[in-house]
Structure formats: structure tokens, C-alpha cells
């Protein structure tokens, strides 16, 4: 069974930086696209960033130039480096991945990690 576990969230002042991580575990034979989403209170979950297994990246316009997604395939870990944080970045950040496990490819989600940016 494949699991994704996020860590690294916390409280930071506006203008500060934070890095969140997502570690995959289980019977994994291949990890394809990995992505970060976020959900603020009373708002829908929104796309933040995505990275392919080849390293191609895509960002939401709201975070472009401030956030960087990366992955370490040897550690099956995906990172989201967040700089110049704003209060509107406050949300629960979720990791998502397309991963091939025992039963073939599937889409998996982590449990989320809270990021709070104070003004």
C-alpha cells in the first residue's frame, strides 16, 4: 500500500520562508508526477505546483517566482520551498502523486500539513 506523508508546516511571519516535504512509502515501483495543492479555510482546494518524473515543473500564477518544487527520487521525497510568504498563502498543504504500486498506477494524497503566515 502506498502512503504519502507531509511534514514541515508551521507558523512563519510574512516575508519568511518555509519548506514542506512529502515522503512516499510502500510497495512502489515508479513515481510519475508529484504535485502540491492547498486548501484555505472555506475555500476549495487549489493547485500550487507540479513536477514530472523528468523534472519539468509547473506553478500556479499566485506562487510563481516565490515557490520551488523539487524531488529527490533516491529518497522518494518531494519538496516545496516557499519564499516571500504572504498571509494569503495560509492553508493546509497537500501532497499528491501518481504512483505505481502493486496494483498498478493510482493517484494518492497525503494527510496535509498546516502552513500559517502571520501578517
C-alpha positions, 0 to 999 in steps of 0.5 A: 500500500502506498502512503504519502506523508507531509511534514514541515508546516508551521507558523512563519511571519510574512516575508519568511520562508518555509519548506514542506516535504512529502515522503512516499512509502510502500510497495512502489515501483515508479513515481510519475508526477508529484504535485502540491495543492492547498486548501484555505479555510472555506475555500476549495482546494487549489493547485500550487505546483507540479513536477514530472518524473523528468523534472519539468515543473509547473506553478500556479500564477499566485506562487510563481517566482516565490515557490520551488518544487523539487524531488529527490527520487533516491529518497522518494521525497518531494519538496516545496520551498516557499519564499516571500510568504504572504498571509494569503498563502495560509492553508493546509498543504497537500501532497499528491502523486501518481504512483505505481504500486502493486496494483498498478498506477493510482493517484494518492494524497497525503494527510496535509500539513498546516502552513500559517503566515502571520501578517 
